[in-house]
Amino acid sequence: RGSSSNSRGALVVLEGLDRCGKTTQSSRLTQYLEGLGHSVELWRFPDRTTSVGQMISSYLSNESQLDDHTVHLLFSANRWEKRSLMETKLKGGTTLILDRYSYSGVAFSCAKGLDLEWCKAPEVGLPAPDLVLYLEISPEMAAERGGYGSERYERIDFQNKVIKSYQVLLGSNWQIVDACRPMEVIEKELQETVLDCVKKCQNGAPLSHLWS
Ligand code: TMP
């Protein structure tokens, strides 16, 4: 597949508030690309399977307490420990669909009151996504979807702050997707956008690094 010698997989990120539908959409998107014969993998951050990821997981479920800065750096470390594999996969032609990435890292920590530039710094040098799909939904509507669980950040007042910090991060490779519509409608829209992106990367669009 792909005609250019610089052909590579695409790095596609799904972002949004808790319960915006990201997880469902990212797995459907992965299945769709697989069905077309593309090499594709679905990853999620935090990756709770590593030892860093286990510390994050116990923090999120309120089983442990950590300083806000410390947990921010753990989330970032959890991406850095996957960086080399991420780049290998992309260069090898595999498209990666990421359920959350550095934008979640910055948006959630800033919503706690941490400084924006401080939050962005540890992410510098990670592979930059070719496309960020932001699934837009109000916290009230998200909360109605089966209700929030017991995880640390699942509160409406906090999610409203997260929205504000996402807005600061919005860049030219972002697509805002109205996530209040039926699942199938959203799915179709994402398919078209992502397929375009995958083709660009097959044709050798260079991979850049954060924060670009
Ligand atoms: P999840 O529900 O998608 O597994 O994400 C767990 C929570 O962690 C979610 O509320 C968003 C938050 N989060 C951060 O605070 N920083 C990060 O870097 C990431 C990836 C997620």
Boltz pocket constraint, residues with backbone or C-beta under 6 A from the ligand:
constraints:
  - pocket:
      binder: B
      contacts: [[A, 18], [A, 45], [A, 46], [A, 60], [A, 72], [A, 75], [A, 76], [A, 99], [A, 100], [A, 101], [A, 102], [A, 104], [A, 105], [A, 106], [A, 108], [A, 109], [A, 153], [A, 154]]
      max_distance: 6.0
